[in-house]
Amino acid sequence: MKFIVRPLRSDELPELYKLIASLFSSAKIDIGESDTVFVAEINGTIVGFASFSKKSRGFLLNGLGVKEEFRNQGVGKQLLIKSLGSLPRDVPISLKVQATNDPAIALYVKNGFFQKKYGDIFVMVKLPEN
């Protein structure tokens, strides 16, 4: 399977919101003009996304998701790697993930995140690179 990871184009917002709704039915992810958003595309169709917002102390990963039929094929990994590569390396990056989402937690740990808080929701952080 061949896919590309690239920045989101503004005309693709409606397609992205449909994808987000299908992946996270209860999530409220709003994409702001200053957000950093990458998408994974296969044959012209968006199959995954990663969205980051600038915060006062770094960046927050608002969401990373891949359509079920394209999971476990490296799409999420490449979305995370490419989007992290576009962010400044001198600030922390944080995210929240369900404590039961073992595949996502493993992906984040492999990419330099560590668990900062525990419970039903893990808060994970990637520290700035010096």
C-alpha positions, 0 to 999 in steps of 0.5 A, spaced: 500 500 500 502 506 497 500 512 501 503 520 502 503 524 508 502 531 507 500 538 510 492 539 510 489 543 504 484 548 507 479 546 502 480 539 505 477 541 512 470 538 510 473 531 508 477 531 514 471 533 519 468 527 516 474 522 518 474 525 525 467 524 526 468 517 524 474 515 528 472 519 534 464 520 535 464 523 541 470 528 540 470 535 539 476 537 535 476 544 531 482 545 526 484 552 527 488 557 522 494 556 526 494 549 527 499 544 524 495 538 521 498 533 516 494 528 513 495 521 510 492 520 503 491 514 499 489 514 491 486 521 493 482 519 499 484 522 506 485 516 511 489 519 517 490 525 520 495 528 525 493 535 528 497 539 533 495 546 536 500 551 539 499 552 546 503 557 551 508 552 553 509 548 547 504 544 542 498 539 544 497 533 539 489 534 539 488 528 535 491 522 531 487 517 527 487 512 521 481 509 518 481 502 521 482 498 514 489 502 514 491 501 521 498 497 523 501 499 516 505 504 518 500 510 516 500 513 524 507 512 525 509 516 518 503 521 520 506 522 527 514 522 525 512 527 519 508 532 523 513 532 529 518 533 524 515 540 522 514 542 529 520 546 533 524 541 537 525 546 543 518 546 546 515 540 549 509 536 546 503 533 550 497 529 548 492 525 552 490 518 550 486 513 553 489 508 558 487 502 554 489 504 547 495 500 547 497 501 540 497 508 540 501 508 547 506 504 544 507 509 538 508 515 542 513 511 547 517 509 540 517 516 538 520 519 545 513 521 549 513 518 556 507 518 561 506 524 565 500 522 569 496 516 570 489 514 570 483 512 565 487 518 561 494 518 560 498 525 559 504 524 555 509 529 554 515 529 549 520 534 552 524 539 548 531 537 544 537 541 546 
